[in-house]
Amino acid sequence: MPKYVIERAIKGAGDLGETELNAISRKSCGVLKELGTDIQWVESFVTPDKIYCVYIAPNRQLIEEHARKGGFPADAINEIKTVINPTTAEG
């Protein structure tokens, strides 16, 4: 199943506290539960003004629906084609 990285512009994201991040996570998980097992949140990376989320889903439309229902921005949705890391250089 395709994997996507979603860029969410959220001013001050890096300053969000545990309570706010917990609330965002609960909201996301609630919407995911409503959407069913075809979409999965893998992890997210919080930067000063953006959150980058990795999701597994059959298509970008399901990710867009998750964002719409959750009230989350989805400024860019890109399918991950390949993952590389330092061990890639060893091959």
N, C-alpha and C positions, 0 to 999 in steps of 0.2 A: 504494500500500500504506500502511496506517496507520502513524503514527509515535507513539511513546509516551515519556513521561518516567517513570522509575522512581526512587522515593525509597528509599534504603538507609540505615537508621540503623546507623552503625558508630562507636561511641564512640572518639574520638581519631583519626578518619580524617585530619584535617588534619595530624596529627603523623607519619603514616606516611612512611617514607623511600622512596627510590627502589627499594630491594630488595623491600620489601613491596608497593609498587604494581606493580612488575614481575611479582611472583608472582601477584597478583590478576588482572592483565591476561592473563597466560599461561593461568591457569585458565579465565577467561571465554572466551578465544579457543579453547581446547581443546573446551569444551562447545559453543560455536557451531559448530565444525567438525563435531562429532558430530551436531548437530541439522540440519545441511544449510543450503541457501542461502535458505530462507524467512525467516531472522532475521538481522539485521545490527546490530552495535553501531556507533553513529555517533560518540559522544563522551561523556565524563563530566566532571562538575564536582565537585571535592573541597572540602568545607567543613569546619569544625572537627569536627563529629560526624555528618556525613552525606555520602553520595555520591549525586549526581543523575545518572542515566544516560539517554541518549537512544538509543532502539532503533527499528528499523523491523521490523515483523512483521505477519503477517496477522491475528493476534488476541492477546489478553492471555494466553490459555492457554499459548501457546508461550513467552512471556516468563516465566510462572510455572514452566514446566518447566525453562527455563534456570537460573532461580534455585535451584530444588530440586536439580538435578543438580550445580550449581556450589557449593552450600552458601552462597549469597549471600542476605542478607535482601532482601525486596521488600515493604517496608512499605506502599507505595502505588504503584499502576500507573495512570497516567492517559493517555488518548489525547489527543494534541495535535490540536486542531481548526483552529487558525489561528496563524500566527506574525506578530507585529507588531514594529516597531522604529521608530526616529525617522523613517524615510522614509515610514512609514504616515501621518504627519501632513501630508505634502506632497500627498497625493491628495485 
